[in-house]
């Protein structure tokens, strides 16, 4: 087990080293540095400063007004939704999109995010209905 941990740790350090090498060799100016900082820094900032307080407030409301059997599914759905929105925020905002290269960010990210959220909430609905059914029967 110790050998596996060492191998996984070594692979992780090698990956970090390679990523740093690529970052140092491809970032050519302040605009690249700012783009990278926004790309990697914006989702955690949005999640921690905006989504967590909003979802916490909604969680408190759910805890007060939702039936007890629906509380865990709904709160879980809110947490997953917040994570999906935080991860998708750079794509939805279009950071990195360039008019001279239409192949960058060329997907319908709003539609993809909406579908992902619909799948999450469909699963939450099934979970809640199954909890409701098993508690009754």
N, C-alpha and C positions, 0 to 999 in steps of 0.2 A: 504494500500500500504506500509506503514511503517513497519507493522508486517512482510510482505513478504520479504522486504529488510533485516530485522533483521534475519529472518529464513535462508535466502540464505547466508547472511554473516556468520552466526553461522555455517552453514553446510560447507562453504568454509574454515573457520578457523579450524573446526574439521578435514577436509580432509588434510589441511596443517600439522596440528599436527600429524596426523597418518602417513603421509609421512615422516616427520622428525623422528618420532619414528622408523619407518622401516629402514630409512637410518642409523640411529645411531646404530641399533642393527644388521644390516647385513653387513655393511662395516667393513671388518676385517683387512685391511692393506692398504698400499700405492697403491698397484696395483689396488685394488677395487676402491679406491678414484680417482685415475687417470682415470680409465675406466668410472666411473660415470661422472667425469668432462668432458671428451671427448664426451661422449654420449649426455649430455645436453648442453655443451658449444660450441661444434664445429658448429652445424647448425647456430646459430645466428652470430657467428664470420664469417663463410663463407658467409652468406647472407649480413652482413653489410660491410665487408671489400672487398669482391670480387664481389658478385652478384649485389649489388646496383650500384657501379660505372660502371660496364659493362652494366647493363641494362639501366642505365641513359644515357650512351653514345649511346647505340642503340636507346633509346627513342628519343634522339635529332636527330639522323639520320632519324628515322621514321618520325619525325615531319617535317623534311625538304623535304624528297623525296616521302613520301607516299601521295596518294590523301587524301584530308580532311575527306572523309567519312570512310576511312580505318584506320585513326589514332587511335581513341578510341579502336576499337577491337584489333588492333595489340599491342598497349601499354598495354592493359589489359592482353592479352595473355603472354606478356613478364613478367609482374609482377607475374602472376600465375605460369608460368614456373620456375621463380626464386625461388618462395616459395616451389614448389614441389621438386626442386633439393636441396634446403637447408635442407628440412625436410628429404629427402631420402639419404642425403650424408653419415650418419653413416652406413646405411644399405648397400649402394653401396660400401663403403670402407671396410666393413666387420669388423668394430670395435666390439669386443666382441665374434667373432667367435673363437671357441676352437676345436682343433682336437680331444680332448677326449670326446666331447659332440656334435655329428653331428646334434642334433636337434636344436641347437642354430643357428639362422640365416640360416635356411634351405630352403628358398624360392628363386625363380629366381627374385631377386630384380631389376636387370637391365631390364629385360623384363617388369616387373610391372611398373617401372618408364617410360619406353618407351611407354607403352600402355596409362598410365595416361597423358603423354604429347601429344600423338596422339589424345586422346579424347578432351583435352583442345583446341588443335589447330583446330580440326574438328568443335568444337563449335564456335571458333573464326571465322572460314571461313563462317559458316552459318550466324553468326551475321553480318559479313561484307557484305555478299551477300544480306541479308535482308535489310540492310541499303541502299545498292546500288539500290535495286529494289524499295524501298519505296520512295527514293528521285527522281527516274525517273518517277514513275507513280503517 
